[in-house]
Amino acid sequence: VCESGPAAVAGWLADAFVPVRMAALAAIGELGEEAGGAAPGVVTALGDVSPEVRRLAVHTLGRIGTATAETLPALSKLLLDDDEGTRFSAARAIVSLGGDAAAAMPVIAATLESTDLRLAQEAAKTVGVLGPAASAATPALVRMLSEGTRGVRIEAAWALGRIGGAAAEAVPALVRMLSGTDPLERAGAAHV
């Protein structure tokens, strides 16, 4: 697929069949930065009727690392998408492309409370990347230390460590985590 070049593959983004559009996005994403010329087609895919295509378009933009004049406004519109995964993916992409993290933070914070634990764990990673600028997420991260899966708890501890002193209210919960029986969770809390 990638032998056709990004421009040819980008043409498939207009196909009527969702799996073809998704295959095109995946192929463009595999090319990474070499596919920067396909960014306009990927930005157009952000408005696709399929939430799966929209999410993959956001992911693909992150892979090709291209922030055009149209990219960040189009991603910002997705912060209001009906699909939680699309909203979060857009927020994370805005942060990774150097956009307005403050505008993305409410979506990231809301995703910390998601019943989709995979999304919640990814949101905790994103908060950790933001560090002290995401200190408003501390209460949700503290709750995550006692809920969800091991991975969620470890990511929450890591994010709190990256927030630093602004997350001082997390200390009692981290001490409880250090006293637990799970060695990986204890190690996660110890690295804060």
C-alpha positions as CSV (number, residue, x, y, z in Angstrom):
1,V,0.0,0.0,0.0
2,C,2.7,2.5,1.0
3,E,4.5,1.9,-2.3
4,S,1.8,3.9,-4.0
5,G,3.0,7.0,-2.1
6,P,1.1,9.2,0.4
7,A,-0.7,11.2,-2.3
8,A,-2.2,8.1,-3.9
9,V,-3.1,6.5,-0.6
10,A,-4.7,9.8,0.6
11,G,-7.1,9.6,-2.4
12,W,-8.6,6.5,-0.7
13,L,-9.7,8.7,2.2
14,A,-12.8,9.6,0.1
15,D,-13.8,6.0,-0.5
16,A,-17.4,5.1,0.5
17,F,-16.2,2.0,2.4
18,V,-15.1,2.7,6.0
19,P,-12.5,-0.1,6.1
20,V,-10.8,1.4,3.0
21,R,-10.6,4.8,4.7
22,M,-9.2,3.3,7.8
23,A,-6.6,1.3,5.8
24,A,-5.6,4.5,4.0
25,L,-5.1,6.3,7.4
26,A,-3.2,3.4,8.8
27,A,-0.9,3.3,5.7
28,I,-0.3,7.1,5.9
29,G,0.5,6.7,9.6
30,E,3.0,4.0,8.9
31,L,4.9,6.4,6.7
32,G,5.2,8.8,9.6
33,E,6.8,12.2,8.8
34,E,7.3,11.1,5.2
35,A,3.6,11.4,4.7
36,G,3.4,15.1,5.7
37,G,2.0,15.9,2.2
38,A,-1.1,13.8,3.0
39,A,-2.0,16.0,6.0
40,P,-4.7,17.9,4.2
41,G,-6.6,14.7,3.4
42,V,-6.1,13.4,7.0
43,V,-7.4,16.7,8.4
44,T,-10.5,16.3,6.1
45,A,-10.9,12.8,7.6
46,L,-11.3,14.4,11.1
47,G,-14.8,15.2,9.9
48,D,-15.7,11.7,8.8
49,V,-19.1,10.3,9.8
50,S,-17.4,7.3,11.4
51,P,-16.1,7.8,14.9
52,E,-13.5,5.1,14.2
53,V,-12.2,6.9,11.2
54,R,-12.1,10.2,13.1
55,R,-10.1,8.6,15.9
56,L,-7.7,7.0,13.5
57,A,-7.3,10.3,11.6
58,V,-6.3,12.0,14.9
59,H,-3.8,9.2,15.6
60,T,-2.5,9.5,12.1
61,L,-1.9,13.2,12.4
62,G,0.1,12.5,15.5
63,R,2.2,9.9,13.6
64,I,3.0,12.2,10.7
65,G,3.6,15.1,13.2
66,T,2.3,17.8,10.9
67,A,0.5,20.8,12.4
68,T,-0.8,22.9,9.6
69,A,-2.9,26.0,9.9
70,E,-6.0,23.7,9.5
71,T,-4.9,21.0,11.9
72,L,-5.2,22.5,15.3
73,P,-8.6,24.2,14.6
74,A,-10.0,20.9,13.2
75,L,-8.7,19.1,16.3
76,S,-10.2,21.7,18.5
77,K,-13.6,21.1,17.0
78,L,-13.3,17.4,17.9
79,L,-13.0,18.4,21.6
80,L,-16.9,18.5,21.4
81,D,-17.3,15.2,19.5
82,D,-20.1,12.8,20.6
83,D,-17.5,10.0,20.9
84,E,-15.4,10.0,24.1
85,G,-12.5,8.3,22.5
86,T,-12.4,10.8,19.7
87,R,-12.6,13.8,22.1
88,F,-9.7,12.4,24.1
89,S,-7.6,11.5,21.0
90,A,-8.1,15.1,19.8
91,A,-7.1,16.5,23.1
92,R,-3.9,14.4,23.3
93,A,-3.0,15.3,19.7
94,I,-3.5,19.0,20.5
95,V,-1.0,18.6,23.3
96,S,1.5,16.6,21.3
97,L,1.4,19.0,18.3
98,G,2.1,22.0,20.6
99,G,-1.4,23.4,20.6
100,D,-3.3,25.0,23.4
101,A,-3.0,22.5,26.3
102,A,-5.3,24.6,28.5
103,A,-8.1,24.1,25.9
104,A,-7.5,20.4,25.8
105,M,-7.2,19.9,29.6
106,P,-11.0,19.8,30.4
107,V,-11.4,16.8,28.0
108,I,-8.3,15.1,29.4
109,A,-9.5,15.6,33.0
110,A,-13.0,14.2,32.1
111,T,-11.4,11.2,30.5
112,L,-9.6,10.4,33.8
113,E,-13.1,9.6,35.1
114,S,-14.0,7.4,32.1
115,T,-15.5,3.9,32.6
116,D,-13.3,2.9,29.7
117,L,-10.2,2.1,31.8
118,R,-7.9,2.0,28.7
119,L,-8.9,5.6,28.0
120,A,-8.5,6.6,31.6
121,Q,-5.0,5.1,31.7
122,E,-4.1,7.0,28.5
123,A,-5.4,10.2,30.0
124,A,-3.2,9.7,33.0
125,K,-0.2,9.3,30.7
126,T,-1.1,12.5,29.0
127,V,-1.5,14.3,32.3
128,G,2.0,13.1,33.2
129,V,3.4,14.5,30.0
130,L,1.8,17.9,30.9
131,G,3.4,17.8,34.4
132,P,2.7,20.7,36.7
133,A,0.5,22.4,34.2
134,A,-2.0,19.6,34.8
135,S,-2.2,20.0,38.6
136,A,-6.0,20.5,38.4
137,A,-6.2,16.8,37.6
138,T,-4.7,15.8,41.0
139,P,-8.1,14.9,42.7
140,A,-9.0,12.5,39.8
141,L,-5.6,11.0,39.8
142,V,-5.8,10.4,43.6
143,R,-9.1,8.6,43.1
144,M,-7.5,6.5,40.4
145,L,-4.9,5.2,42.8
146,S,-7.6,3.1,44.5
147,E,-9.7,2.2,41.5
148,G,-9.4,0.4,38.2
149,T,-6.7,-1.9,37.1
150,R,-3.1,-2.1,38.1
151,G,-2.1,-0.2,35.0
152,V,-4.5,2.6,35.8
153,R,-3.1,2.9,39.3
154,I,0.5,2.9,38.2
155,E,-0.1,5.5,35.5
156,A,-1.9,7.7,38.0
157,A,1.1,7.4,40.4
158,W,3.5,8.3,37.6
159,A,1.4,11.3,36.5
160,L,1.2,12.5,40.1
161,G,5.0,12.3,40.3
162,R,5.3,14.4,37.1
163,I,3.0,17.0,38.5
164,G,5.3,17.2,41.5
165,G,4.8,19.4,44.6
166,A,1.5,20.7,43.2
167,A,0.1,17.2,43.9
168,A,1.0,17.2,47.6
169,E,-2.6,16.1,48.5
170,A,-1.8,12.7,46.9
171,V,0.9,11.8,49.5
172,P,-1.5,9.8,51.8
173,A,-2.8,7.8,48.9
174,L,0.7,7.1,47.6
175,V,1.8,6.0,51.0
176,R,-1.1,3.5,51.1
177,M,-0.1,2.3,47.7
178,L,3.5,1.8,49.0
179,S,2.1,-0.3,51.8
180,G,0.1,-2.6,49.4
181,T,0.9,-6.2,48.5
182,D,1.4,-5.6,44.7
183,P,5.1,-5.2,44.0
184,L,4.5,-3.4,40.7
185,E,2.2,-0.9,42.3
186,R,4.6,-0.4,45.2
187,A,7.4,0.2,42.7
188,G,5.1,2.7,40.8
189,A,4.4,4.6,43.9
190,A,8.1,4.6,45.0
191,H,9.2,6.2,41.7
192,V,7.1,9.3,42.4
